[in-house]
Amino acid sequence: MITENMDLKEIRKVLGLELFLRRRQKGMSLFHMAHHIKIDRRVLDRAETGKPVPIYTLMRIISHYGKKVRIELVE
């Protein structure tokens, strides 16, 4: 995901939508996915709707889908 010229709120929304779509592709409900990842259902809902959640929680969700996040500082 290219985040150039996006503010933090937009980044969270795009990431949340991606997490939501991945969960739906797996055919899992919010409750079942949260239980599988071992996080509260409300926290997963917050992540999927682009609301603030701790970065370690995002990393846990993302790694569950077999993905990684790369953050790069640029000029």
Distance bins in CASP14 RR format, pairs under 12 A and 6 or more apart:
PFRMAT RR
TARGET T0000
AUTHOR 0000-0000-0000
RMODE 2
METHOD distances of the structure
MODEL  1
1 10 0 0 0 0 0 1 0 0 0 0 0
1 11 0 0 0 0 1 0 0 0 0 0 0
1 12 0 0 0 0 0 1 0 0 0 0 0
1 13 0 0 0 0 0 1 0 0 0 0 0
1 14 1 0 0 1 0 0 0 0 0 0 0
1 15 1 0 0 1 0 0 0 0 0 0 0
1 16 0 0 0 0 0 1 0 0 0 0 0
1 17 0 0 0 0 0 1 0 0 0 0 0
1 18 1 0 0 1 0 0 0 0 0 0 0
1 19 0 0 0 0 0 1 0 0 0 0 0
1 62 0 0 0 0 0 1 0 0 0 0 0
1 67 0 0 0 0 0 1 0 0 0 0 0
1 69 0 0 0 0 1 0 0 0 0 0 0
1 70 0 0 0 0 0 1 0 0 0 0 0
1 71 0 0 0 0 0 1 0 0 0 0 0
2 10 0 0 0 0 0 1 0 0 0 0 0
2 11 0 0 0 0 0 1 0 0 0 0 0
2 14 0 0 0 0 1 0 0 0 0 0 0
2 70 0 0 0 0 0 1 0 0 0 0 0
2 72 0 0 0 0 0 1 0 0 0 0 0
2 74 0 0 0 0 0 1 0 0 0 0 0
3 9 0 0 0 0 0 1 0 0 0 0 0
3 10 1 0 0 1 0 0 0 0 0 0 0
3 11 1 0 1 0 0 0 0 0 0 0 0
3 12 0 0 0 0 0 1 0 0 0 0 0
3 13 0 0 0 0 0 1 0 0 0 0 0
3 14 1 0 0 1 0 0 0 0 0 0 0
3 15 0 0 0 0 1 0 0 0 0 0 0
3 69 0 0 0 0 0 1 0 0 0 0 0
3 70 0 0 0 0 0 1 0 0 0 0 0
3 71 0 0 0 0 1 0 0 0 0 0 0
3 72 0 0 0 0 1 0 0 0 0 0 0
3 74 0 0 0 0 0 1 0 0 0 0 0
4 10 0 0 0 0 0 1 0 0 0 0 0
4 11 0 0 0 0 0 1 0 0 0 0 0
4 72 0 0 0 0 0 1 0 0 0 0 0
4 74 0 0 0 0 1 0 0 0 0 0 0
4 75 0 0 0 0 0 1 0 0 0 0 0
5 11 0 0 0 0 0 1 0 0 0 0 0
6 12 0 0 0 0 1 0 0 0 0 0 0
6 13 0 0 0 0 1 0 0 0 0 0 0
6 14 1 0 0 1 0 0 0 0 0 0 0
6 15 0 0 0 0 0 1 0 0 0 0 0
7 13 0 0 0 0 0 1 0 0 0 0 0
7 14 0 0 0 0 0 1 0 0 0 0 0
8 14 0 0 0 0 0 1 0 0 0 0 0
8 15 0 0 0 0 0 1 0 0 0 0 0
8 50 0 0 0 0 0 1 0 0 0 0 0
8 51 0 0 0 0 0 1 0 0 0 0 0
8 52 0 0 0 0 1 0 0 0 0 0 0
8 55 0 0 0 0 0 1 0 0 0 0 0
9 15 0 0 0 0 0 1 0 0 0 0 0
9 16 0 0 0 0 0 1 0 0 0 0 0
9 49 0 0 0 0 0 1 0 0 0 0 0
9 50 1 0 0 1 0 0 0 0 0 0 0
9 51 0 0 0 0 1 0 0 0 0 0 0
9 52 0 0 0 0 1 0 0 0 0 0 0
10 16 0 0 0 0 0 1 0 0 0 0 0
10 17 0 0 0 0 0 1 0 0 0 0 0
10 50 0 0 0 0 1 0 0 0 0 0 0
11 17 0 0 0 0 0 1 0 0 0 0 0
11 18 0 0 0 0 0 1 0 0 0 0 0
11 50 0 0 0 0 1 0 0 0 0 0 0
11 52 0 0 0 0 0 1 0 0 0 0 0
11 55 0 0 0 0 0 1 0 0 0 0 0
11 58 0 0 0 0 0 1 0 0 0 0 0
11 69 0 0 0 0 0 1 0 0 0 0 0
11 71 0 0 0 0 0 1 0 0 0 0 0
12 18 0 0 0 0 0 1 0 0 0 0 0
12 19 0 0 0 0 0 1 0 0 0 0 0
12 46 0 0 0 0 1 0 0 0 0 0 0
12 47 0 0 0 0 1 0 0 0 0 0 0
12 48 0 0 0 0 0 1 0 0 0 0 0
12 49 0 0 0 0 1 0 0 0 0 0 0
12 50 1 0 1 0 0 0 0 0 0 0 0
12 51 1 0 0 1 0 0 0 0 0 0 0
12 52 1 0 0 1 0 0 0 0 0 0 0
12 53 0 0 0 0 1 0 0 0 0 0 0
12 55 0 0 0 0 0 1 0 0 0 0 0
12 58 0 0 0 0 1 0 0 0 0 0 0
13 19 0 0 0 0 0 1 0 0 0 0 0
13 20 0 0 0 0 0 1 0 0 0 0 0
13 46 0 0 0 0 0 1 0 0 0 0 0
13 47 0 0 0 0 0 1 0 0 0 0 0
13 48 0 0 0 0 0 1 0 0 0 0 0
13 49 0 0 0 0 1 0 0 0 0 0 0
13 50 1 0 1 0 0 0 0 0 0 0 0
13 51 0 0 0 0 1 0 0 0 0 0 0
13 52 0 0 0 0 0 1 0 0 0 0 0
14 20 0 0 0 0 0 1 0 0 0 0 0
14 21 0 0 0 0 0 1 0 0 0 0 0
14 48 0 0 0 0 0 1 0 0 0 0 0
14 49 0 0 0 0 0 1 0 0 0 0 0
14 50 0 0 0 0 1 0 0 0 0 0 0
15 21 0 0 0 0 0 1 0 0 0 0 0
15 22 0 0 0 0 0 1 0 0 0 0 0
15 46 0 0 0 0 0 1 0 0 0 0 0
15 47 1 0 0 1 0 0 0 0 0 0 0
15 48 0 0 0 0 1 0 0 0 0 0 0
15 49 0 0 0 0 0 1 0 0 0 0 0
15 50 1 0 0 1 0 0 0 0 0 0 0
15 51 0 0 0 0 0 1 0 0 0 0 0
15 52 0 0 0 0 0 1 0 0 0 0 0
15 53 0 0 0 0 0 1 0 0 0 0 0
15 55 0 0 0 0 0 1 0 0 0 0 0
15 57 0 0 0 0 0 1 0 0 0 0 0
15 58 1 0 0 1 0 0 0 0 0 0 0
15 59 0 0 0 0 0 1 0 0 0 0 0
15 61 0 0 0 0 1 0 0 0 0 0 0
15 62 0 0 0 0 1 0 0 0 0 0 0
15 65 0 0 0 0 0 1 0 0 0 0 0
15 67 0 0 0 0 0 1 0 0 0 0 0
15 69 0 0 0 0 1 0 0 0 0 0 0
16 22 0 0 0 0 1 0 0 0 0 0 0
16 23 0 0 0 0 1 0 0 0 0 0 0
16 24 0 0 0 0 0 1 0 0 0 0 0
16 44 0 0 0 0 0 1 0 0 0 0 0
16 45 0 0 0 0 0 1 0 0 0 0 0
16 46 0 0 0 0 1 0 0 0 0 0 0
16 47 1 0 1 0 0 0 0 0 0 0 0
16 48 1 0 1 0 0 0 0 0 0 0 0
16 49 1 0 0 1 0 0 0 0 0 0 0
16 50 1 0 1 0 0 0 0 0 0 0 0
16 51 0 0 0 0 1 0 0 0 0 0 0
16 52 0 0 0 0 0 1 0 0 0 0 0
16 53 0 0 0 0 1 0 0 0 0 0 0
16 58 0 0 0 0 1 0 0 0 0 0 0
16 61 0 0 0 0 1 0 0 0 0 0 0
16 62 0 0 0 0 0 1 0 0 0 0 0
16 65 0 0 0 0 0 1 0 0 0 0 0
17 23 0 0 0 0 0 1 0 0 0 0 0
17 24 0 0 0 0 0 1 0 0 0 0 0
17 47 0 0 0 0 0 1 0 0 0 0 0
17 48 1 0 0 1 0 0 0 0 0 0 0
17 49 0 0 0 0 1 0 0 0 0 0 0
17 50 0 0 0 0 1 0 0 0 0 0 0
18 24 0 0 0 0 0 1 0 0 0 0 0
18 25 0 0 0 0 0 1 0 0 0 0 0
18 47 0 0 0 0 0 1 0 0 0 0 0
18 48 0 0 0 0 1 0 0 0 0 0 0
18 50 0 0 0 0 0 1 0 0 0 0 0
18 58 0 0 0 0 0 1 0 0 0 0 0
18 61 0 0 0 0 0 1 0 0 0 0 0
18 62 0 0 0 0 1 0 0 0 0 0 0
18 65 0 0 0 0 1 0 0 0 0 0 0
18 67 0 0 0 0 1 0 0 0 0 0 0
18 69 0 0 0 0 0 1 0 0 0 0 0
19 25 0 0 0 0 0 1 0 0 0 0 0
19 26 0 0 0 0 0 1 0 0 0 0 0
19 28 0 0 0 0 0 1 0 0 0 0 0
19 30 0 0 0 0 0 1 0 0 0 0 0
19 33 0 0 0 0 1 0 0 0 0 0 0
19 34 0 0 0 0 0 1 0 0 0 0 0
19 37 0 0 0 0 0 1 0 0 0 0 0
19 39 0 0 0 0 0 1 0 0 0 0 0
19 43 0 0 0 0 0 1 0 0 0 0 0
19 44 0 0 0 0 1 0 0 0 0 0 0
19 45 0 0 0 0 0 1 0 0 0 0 0
19 46 0 0 0 0 0 1 0 0 0 0 0
19 47 1 0 1 0 0 0 0 0 0 0 0
19 48 1 0 1 0 0 0 0 0 0 0 0
19 49 0 0 0 0 1 0 0 0 0 0 0
19 50 0 0 0 0 1 0 0 0 0 0 0
19 51 0 0 0 0 0 1 0 0 0 0 0
19 53 0 0 0 0 0 1 0 0 0 0 0
19 57 0 0 0 0 0 1 0 0 0 0 0
19 58 0 0 0 0 1 0 0 0 0 0 0
19 59 0 0 0 0 0 1 0 0 0 0 0
19 60 0 0 0 0 0 1 0 0 0 0 0
19 61 1 0 1 0 0 0 0 0 0 0 0
19 62 1 0 0 1 0 0 0 0 0 0 0
19 63 0 0 0 0 0 1 0 0 0 0 0
19 64 0 0 0 0 1 0 0 0 0 0 0
19 65 1 0 0 1 0 0 0 0 0 0 0
19 67 0 0 0 0 1 0 0 0 0 0 0
19 69 0 0 0 0 0 1 0 0 0 0 0
20 26 0 0 0 0 0 1 0 0 0 0 0
20 27 0 0 0 0 0 1 0 0 0 0 0
20 28 0 0 0 0 0 1 0 0 0 0 0
20 29 0 0 0 0 0 1 0 0 0 0 0
20 30 0 0 0 0 1 0 0 0 0 0 0
20 33 0 0 0 0 0 1 0 0 0 0 0
20 44 0 0 0 0 1 0 0 0 0 0 0
20 45 0 0 0 0 1 0 0 0 0 0 0
20 46 0 0 0 0 0 1 0 0 0 0 0
20 47 0 0 0 0 1 0 0 0 0 0 0
20 48 1 0 1 0 0 0 0 0 0 0 0
20 49 1 0 0 1 0 0 0 0 0 0 0
20 50 0 0 0 0 1 0 0 0 0 0 0
20 61 0 0 0 0 0 1 0 0 0 0 0
20 65 0 0 0 0 0 1 0 0 0 0 0
21 27 0 0 0 0 0 1 0 0 0 0 0
21 28 0 0 0 0 0 1 0 0 0 0 0
21 48 0 0 0 0 1 0 0 0 0 0 0
21 65 0 0 0 0 0 1 0 0 0 0 0
22 28 0 0 0 0 1 0 0 0 0 0 0
22 33 0 0 0 0 1 0 0 0 0 0 0
22 37 0 0 0 0 0 1 0 0 0 0 0
22 44 0 0 0 0 0 1 0 0 0 0 0
22 47 0 0 0 0 0 1 0 0 0 0 0
22 48 0 0 0 0 1 0 0 0 0 0 0
22 61 0 0 0 0 1 0 0 0 0 0 0
22 62 0 0 0 0 1 0 0 0 0 0 0
22 63 0 0 0 0 0 1 0 0 0 0 0
22 64 0 0 0 0 1 0 0 0 0 0 0
22 65 1 0 1 0 0 0 0 0 0 0 0
22 66 0 0 0 0 1 0 0 0 0 0 0
22 67 0 0 0 0 1 0 0 0 0 0 0
23 29 0 0 0 0 1 0 0 0 0 0 0
23 30 1 0 0 1 0 0 0 0 0 0 0
23 31 0 0 0 0 0 1 0 0 0 0 0
23 32 0 0 0 0 1 0 0 0 0 0 0
23 33 1 0 1 0 0 0 0 0 0 0 0
23 34 0 0 0 0 1 0 0 0 0 0 0
23 36 0 0 0 0 1 0 0 0 0 0 0
23 37 0 0 0 0 1 0 0 0 0 0 0
23 41 0 0 0 0 0 1 0 0 0 0 0
23 44 0 0 0 0 1 0 0 0 0 0 0
23 45 0 0 0 0 0 1 0 0 0 0 0
23 47 0 0 0 0 0 1 0 0 0 0 0
23 48 1 0 0 1 0 0 0 0 0 0 0
23 61 0 0 0 0 1 0 0 0 0 0 0
23 62 0 0 0 0 0 1 0 0 0 0 0
23 64 0 0 0 0 1 0 0 0 0 0 0
23 65 0 0 0 0 1 0 0 0 0 0 0
24 30 0 0 0 0 1 0 0 0 0 0 0
24 32 0 0 0 0 0 1 0 0 0 0 0
24 33 0 0 0 0 1 0 0 0 0 0 0
24 48 0 0 0 0 1 0 0 0 0 0 0
24 65 0 0 0 0 0 1 0 0 0 0 0
25 33 0 0 0 0 0 1 0 0 0 0 0
25 65 0 0 0 0 1 0 0 0 0 0 0
26 32 0 0 0 0 1 0 0 0 0 0 0
26 33 1 0 0 1 0 0 0 0 0 0 0
26 36 0 0 0 0 1 0 0 0 0 0 0
26 37 0 0 0 0 0 1 0 0 0 0 0
26 64 0 0 0 0 1 0 0 0 0 0 0
26 65 0 0 0 0 1 0 0 0 0 0 0
26 66 0 0 0 0 0 1 0 0 0 0 0
27 33 0 0 0 0 1 0 0 0 0 0 0
27 36 0 0 0 0 0 1 0 0 0 0 0
28 34 0 0 0 0 1 0 0 0 0 0 0
28 35 0 0 0 0 1 0 0 0 0 0 0
28 36 1 0 0 1 0 0 0 0 0 0 0
28 37 0 0 0 0 0 1 0 0 0 0 0
28 41 0 0 0 0 0 1 0 0 0 0 0
28 44 0 0 0 0 0 1 0 0 0 0 0
28 48 0 0 0 0 0 1 0 0 0 0 0
28 64 0 0 0 0 0 1 0 0 0 0 0
28 65 0 0 0 0 0 1 0 0 0 0 0
29 35 0 0 0 0 1 0 0 0 0 0 0
29 36 0 0 0 0 0 1 0 0 0 0 0
29 41 0 0 0 0 1 0 0 0 0 0 0
29 44 0 0 0 0 0 1 0 0 0 0 0
29 45 0 0 0 0 0 1 0 0 0 0 0
29 48 0 0 0 0 0 1 0 0 0 0 0
30 36 0 0 0 0 0 1 0 0 0 0 0
30 37 0 0 0 0 0 1 0 0 0 0 0
30 39 0 0 0 0 0 1 0 0 0 0 0
30 40 0 0 0 0 0 1 0 0 0 0 0
30 41 1 0 1 0 0 0 0 0 0 0 0
30 42 0 0 0 0 1 0 0 0 0 0 0
30 43 0 0 0 0 0 1 0 0 0 0 0
30 44 1 0 1 0 0 0 0 0 0 0 0
30 45 1 0 1 0 0 0 0 0 0 0 0
30 46 0 0 0 0 0 1 0 0 0 0 0
30 47 0 0 0 0 0 1 0 0 0 0 0
30 48 1 0 0 1 0 0 0 0 0 0 0
30 49 0 0 0 0 0 1 0 0 0 0 0
30 61 0 0 0 0 0 1 0 0 0 0 0
31 37 0 0 0 0 0 1 0 0 0 0 0
31 39 0 0 0 0 0 1 0 0 0 0 0
31 40 0 0 0 0 0 1 0 0 0 0 0
31 41 1 0 1 0 0 0 0 0 0 0 0
31 42 0 0 0 0 0 1 0 0 0 0 0
31 44 0 0 0 0 1 0 0 0 0 0 0
31 45 0 0 0 0 1 0 0 0 0 0 0
32 38 0 0 0 0 0 1 0 0 0 0 0
32 41 0 0 0 0 1 0 0 0 0 0 0
32 44 0 0 0 0 0 1 0 0 0 0 0
33 39 0 0 0 0 1 0 0 0 0 0 0
33 40 0 0 0 0 0 1 0 0 0 0 0
33 41 0 0 0 0 1 0 0 0 0 0 0
33 43 0 0 0 0 0 1 0 0 0 0 0
33 44 1 0 0 1 0 0 0 0 0 0 0
33 45 0 0 0 0 0 1 0 0 0 0 0
33 47 0 0 0 0 0 1 0 0 0 0 0
33 48 0 0 0 0 1 0 0 0 0 0 0
33 60 0 0 0 0 0 1 0 0 0 0 0
33 61 0 0 0 0 1 0 0 0 0 0 0
33 64 0 0 0 0 1 0 0 0 0 0 0
33 65 0 0 0 0 1 0 0 0 0 0 0
34 40 1 0 0 1 0 0 0 0 0 0 0
34 41 1 0 1 0 0 0 0 0 0 0 0
34 42 0 0 0 0 1 0 0 0 0 0 0
34 43 1 0 0 1 0 0 0 0 0 0 0
34 44 1 0 1 0 0 0 0 0 0 0 0
34 45 0 0 0 0 1 0 0 0 0 0 0
34 46 0 0 0 0 0 1 0 0 0 0 0
34 47 0 0 0 0 1 0 0 0 0 0 0
34 48 0 0 0 0 0 1 0 0 0 0 0
34 57 0 0 0 0 0 1 0 0 0 0 0
34 60 0 0 0 0 0 1 0 0 0 0 0
34 61 0 0 0 0 1 0 0 0 0 0 0
34 64 0 0 0 0 0 1 0 0 0 0 0
35 41 1 0 0 1 0 0 0 0 0 0 0
35 43 0 0 0 0 0 1 0 0 0 0 0
35 44 0 0 0 0 1 0 0 0 0 0 0
35 64 0 0 0 0 0 1 0 0 0 0 0
36 44 0 0 0 0 1 0 0 0 0 0 0
36 60 0 0 0 0 0 1 0 0 0 0 0
36 61 0 0 0 0 0 1 0 0 0 0 0
36 64 1 0 0 1 0 0 0 0 0 0 0
36 65 0 0 0 0 0 1 0 0 0 0 0
37 43 0 0 0 0 1 0 0 0 0 0 0
37 44 1 0 0 1 0 0 0 0 0 0 0
37 47 0 0 0 0 0 1 0 0 0 0 0
37 48 0 0 0 0 0 1 0 0 0 0 0
37 57 0 0 0 0 1 0 0 0 0 0 0
37 58 0 0 0 0 0 1 0 0 0 0 0
37 59 0 0 0 0 0 1 0 0 0 0 0
37 60 1 0 0 1 0 0 0 0 0 0 0
37 61 1 0 0 1 0 0 0 0 0 0 0
37 62 0 0 0 0 0 1 0 0 0 0 0
37 63 0 0 0 0 1 0 0 0 0 0 0
37 64 1 0 1 0 0 0 0 0 0 0 0
37 65 0 0 0 0 1 0 0 0 0 0 0
37 66 0 0 0 0 0 1 0 0 0 0 0
38 44 0 0 0 0 0 1 0 0 0 0 0
38 57 0 0 0 0 0 1 0 0 0 0 0
38 60 0 0 0 0 1 0 0 0 0 0 0
38 61 0 0 0 0 0 1 0 0 0 0 0
38 64 0 0 0 0 1 0 0 0 0 0 0
39 45 0 0 0 0 0 1 0 0 0 0 0
39 46 0 0 0 0 0 1 0 0 0 0 0
39 47 0 0 0 0 1 0 0 0 0 0 0
39 48 0 0 0 0 0 1 0 0 0 0 0
39 53 0 0 0 0 1 0 0 0 0 0 0
39 54 0 0 0 0 0 1 0 0 0 0 0
39 56 0 0 0 0 0 1 0 0 0 0 0
39 57 1 0 0 1 0 0 0 0 0 0 0
39 58 0 0 0 0 0 1 0 0 0 0 0
39 59 0 0 0 0 0 1 0 0 0 0 0
39 60 1 0 0 1 0 0 0 0 0 0 0
39 61 1 0 0 1 0 0 0 0 0 0 0
39 64 0 0 0 0 1 0 0 0 0 0 0
40 46 0 0 0 0 1 0 0 0 0 0 0
40 47 0 0 0 0 0 1 0 0 0 0 0
40 53 0 0 0 0 0 1 0 0 0 0 0
40 54 0 0 0 0 0 1 0 0 0 0 0
40 57 0 0 0 0 1 0 0 0 0 0 0
40 60 0 0 0 0 0 1 0 0 0 0 0
40 61 0 0 0 0 0 1 0 0 0 0 0
41 47 0 0 0 0 0 1 0 0 0 0 0
41 48 0 0 0 0 0 1 0 0 0 0 0
42 48 0 0 0 0 0 1 0 0 0 0 0
42 49 0 0 0 0 0 1 0 0 0 0 0
42 51 0 0 0 0 1 0 0 0 0 0 0
42 53 0 0 0 0 1 0 0 0 0 0 0
42 57 0 0 0 0 0 1 0 0 0 0 0
43 49 0 0 0 0 0 1 0 0 0 0 0
43 50 0 0 0 0 0 1 0 0 0 0 0
43 51 0 0 0 0 1 0 0 0 0 0 0
43 52 0 0 0 0 0 1 0 0 0 0 0
43 53 1 0 1 0 0 0 0 0 0 0 0
43 54 0 0 0 0 1 0 0 0 0 0 0
43 56 0 0 0 0 0 1 0 0 0 0 0
43 57 1 0 0 1 0 0 0 0 0 0 0
43 58 0 0 0 0 1 0 0 0 0 0 0
43 60 0 0 0 0 1 0 0 0 0 0 0
43 61 0 0 0 0 1 0 0 0 0 0 0
44 50 0 0 0 0 0 1 0 0 0 0 0
44 51 0 0 0 0 0 1 0 0 0 0 0
44 53 0 0 0 0 1 0 0 0 0 0 0
44 57 0 0 0 0 1 0 0 0 0 0 0
44 58 0 0 0 0 0 1 0 0 0 0 0
44 60 0 0 0 0 0 1 0 0 0 0 0
44 61 1 0 0 1 0 0 0 0 0 0 0
44 62 0 0 0 0 0 1 0 0 0 0 0
44 64 0 0 0 0 0 1 0 0 0 0 0
45 51 0 0 0 0 1 0 0 0 0 0 0
45 53 0 0 0 0 1 0 0 0 0 0 0
45 57 0 0 0 0 0 1 0 0 0 0 0
45 61 0 0 0 0 0 1 0 0 0 0 0
46 52 1 0 0 1 0 0 0 0 0 0 0
46 53 1 0 1 0 0 0 0 0 0 0 0
46 54 0 0 0 0 0 1 0 0 0 0 0
46 57 0 0 0 0 1 0 0 0 0 0 0
46 58 0 0 0 0 0 1 0 0 0 0 0
46 61 0 0 0 0 0 1 0 0 0 0 0
47 53 1 0 1 0 0 0 0 0 0 0 0
47 54 0 0 0 0 1 0 0 0 0 0 0
47 55 0 0 0 0 0 1 0 0 0 0 0
47 56 0 0 0 0 0 1 0 0 0 0 0
47 57 1 0 0 1 0 0 0 0 0 0 0
47 58 1 0 0 1 0 0 0 0 0 0 0
47 59 0 0 0 0 0 1 0 0 0 0 0
47 60 0 0 0 0 1 0 0 0 0 0 0
47 61 1 0 1 0 0 0 0 0 0 0 0
47 62 0 0 0 0 1 0 0 0 0 0 0
47 64 0 0 0 0 0 1 0 0 0 0 0
47 65 0 0 0 0 0 1 0 0 0 0 0
48 57 0 0 0 0 0 1 0 0 0 0 0
48 58 0 0 0 0 0 1 0 0 0 0 0
48 61 0 0 0 0 1 0 0 0 0 0 0
48 62 0 0 0 0 0 1 0 0 0 0 0
50 58 0 0 0 0 0 1 0 0 0 0 0
50 61 0 0 0 0 0 1 0 0 0 0 0
51 57 0 0 0 0 0 1 0 0 0 0 0
51 58 0 0 0 0 0 1 0 0 0 0 0
52 58 0 0 0 0 1 0 0 0 0 0 0
53 59 0 0 0 0 0 1 0 0 0 0 0
53 60 0 0 0 0 1 0 0 0 0 0 0
53 61 0 0 0 0 1 0 0 0 0 0 0
53 62 0 0 0 0 0 1 0 0 0 0 0
54 60 0 0 0 0 1 0 0 0 0 0 0
54 61 0 0 0 0 0 1 0 0 0 0 0
55 61 0 0 0 0 0 1 0 0 0 0 0
55 62 0 0 0 0 0 1 0 0 0 0 0
55 69 0 0 0 0 1 0 0 0 0 0 0
55 71 0 0 0 0 1 0 0 0 0 0 0
56 62 0 0 0 0 0 1 0 0 0 0 0
56 63 0 0 0 0 0 1 0 0 0 0 0
56 69 0 0 0 0 0 1 0 0 0 0 0
57 63 0 0 0 0 0 1 0 0 0 0 0
57 64 0 0 0 0 0 1 0 0 0 0 0
58 64 0 0 0 0 0 1 0 0 0 0 0
58 65 0 0 0 0 0 1 0 0 0 0 0
58 67 0 0 0 0 0 1 0 0 0 0 0
58 68 0 0 0 0 0 1 0 0 0 0 0
58 69 1 0 0 1 0 0 0 0 0 0 0
58 71 0 0 0 0 0 1 0 0 0 0 0
59 65 0 0 0 0 0 1 0 0 0 0 0
59 66 0 0 0 0 0 1 0 0 0 0 0
59 67 0 0 0 0 1 0 0 0 0 0 0
59 68 0 0 0 0 1 0 0 0 0 0 0
59 69 1 0 0 1 0 0 0 0 0 0 0
59 70 0 0 0 0 0 1 0 0 0 0 0
59 71 0 0 0 0 0 1 0 0 0 0 0
60 66 0 0 0 0 0 1 0 0 0 0 0
60 67 0 0 0 0 0 1 0 0 0 0 0
60 69 0 0 0 0 0 1 0 0 0 0 0
61 67 0 0 0 0 1 0 0 0 0 0 0
61 69 0 0 0 0 0 1 0 0 0 0 0
62 68 1 0 0 1 0 0 0 0 0 0 0
62 69 1 0 1 0 0 0 0 0 0 0 0
62 70 0 0 0 0 0 1 0 0 0 0 0
63 69 0 0 0 0 1 0 0 0 0 0 0
END
